[in-house]
């Protein structure tokens, strides 16, 4: 028998979406879609409790939502049919295991997302991929902080990196990244669970970090310590309005601003370390 689901449409601002998703997941919601107005979330009918939903949404100052009972259907088949591949110029295509690659792209990444960030659908992931296209990864030691699905670590390996370390604090992302590394036959990639304190000893030629502004500002001194002189730091995960504070922090650490890209309201920045 196919399960019935309750779909909840929630109106809330952009900066509250991440918190709302975490809260909803903690009370049994299983699937999420970000919209311009807020979120769409789904939960099994037998697990839905409107009072618990109200209590959770009060935390993010949101009490406006609509519910809809969805008819039973094969949700895996529906999700697969609606899940799009991602094409970044003619450089890179990102596909799940149930899609076939298209010809005409330099690189193909097989990414099964599960609950991790980094499928190429978000602007910041695409910005990182476009910036990576312009860099020379050959014989480089690379660190990918907040690696999510492992998408950037895998691409770095395909671009010729000598060794890649990916780190994410989330246990789901840690497991998902390891699975995606195997799917792509990529190596050598070392996936670890943790934060900036988990960075292995030594220096890196390239550090990638697609994380939010606050984490970047807090951890940038650690990244600078682990970056070789002349090494590069590529970051995204923030709005264009956040760029001035990130530039100021980087300059104080001896990181020279080398390049920038933007898509919609999002931005990516490239820095080069000018001193030890």
Secondary structure, DSSP 8 states (H G I E B T S, - for coil): ----EEEEEEE--GGGHHHHHHHHHHTT--EEEE-SSEEEEEEEGGG--HHHHHHHHHHTT---EEEEEE----HHHHHHHH---EEETTTEEEE-TTS---SS-SEEEE---TT-S-SS-SHHHHHHHHHHHTS--TT-EEEEET-TTSHHHHHHHHTT-SEEEEEES-HHHHHHHHHHHHHHT--SEEEEES-GGG--SS-EEEEEEE--HHHHHHHHHHHHHTEEEEEEEEEEEEEGGGHHHHHHHHHHTTEEEEEEEEETTEEEEEEEE---
